[in-house]
């Protein structure tokens, strides 16, 4: 007896929208790295928005995909801060 399918297959437009939201959220977090919002600093240090995004995004992903994303986000952060 085969197991029932847990989720329906995604359409191409749904996959595209998912990737678009992911990329836009990464870009927003990258831009927020250099912005100091009122009340968001503690002794002159602000939050690392890319790290927060990476942890939240990686919770439902396989370890290999999360590791690759971590390396990519690290390169992105290095490119922006140099």
C-alpha positions in Angstrom: 0.0 0.0 0.0 1.7 3.3 -1.1 1.9 6.2 1.3 -0.3 9.2 0.5 1.4 12.2 -1.0 1.8 14.9 1.7 1.9 17.9 -0.6 0.7 18.7 -4.1 3.3 19.3 -6.8 4.0 23.0 -7.2 3.3 24.8 -10.4 6.0 26.7 -12.2 4.6 30.1 -11.3 4.4 29.1 -7.6 8.1 28.0 -7.7 9.1 31.3 -9.5 7.2 33.4 -6.9 8.8 31.4 -4.1 12.3 32.0 -5.5 11.5 35.7 -6.1 10.4 36.2 -2.5 13.5 34.5 -1.2 15.9 36.6 -3.3 14.1 39.8 -2.4 14.2 39.0 1.3 18.0 38.3 1.1 18.5 41.6 -0.7 16.4 43.5 1.9 18.4 41.9 4.7 21.6 42.8 2.9 20.5 46.5 2.7 19.4 46.4 6.3 22.9 45.5 7.4 24.1 49.1 7.1 21.0 50.7 8.5 20.7 51.4 12.2 17.1 51.5 13.2 16.2 53.3 16.4 16.2 51.0 19.4 17.9 48.2 17.5 21.4 48.8 18.7 23.0 47.7 22.0 26.2 49.4 22.9 26.8 50.4 19.3 26.2 46.9 17.8 23.3 46.1 15.5 21.8 42.8 14.6 23.2 40.7 11.8 20.2 40.5 9.6 21.6 38.1 7.1 22.5 35.6 9.8 19.0 35.9 11.3 17.5 35.3 7.8 19.8 32.3 7.2 18.8 30.6 10.4 15.1 31.2 9.8 15.3 30.0 6.2 17.5 26.9 7.0 15.1 25.4 9.5 13.1 23.6 6.9 15.9 22.8 4.5 18.3 19.9 4.3 21.7 20.4 5.8 23.6 20.5 2.5 21.4 23.1 1.0 21.6 25.2 4.2 25.4 25.0 4.2 25.6 26.1 0.6 23.2 29.0 1.3 25.4 29.9 4.3 28.5 30.1 2.2 26.7 32.1 -0.4 25.3 34.6 2.2 28.8 34.8 3.7 30.3 35.8 0.3 27.5 38.3 -0.2 28.1 39.9 3.2 31.9 40.0 2.5 31.2 41.6 -0.8 29.0 44.3 0.7 31.2 45.1 3.7 34.6 45.4 1.9 
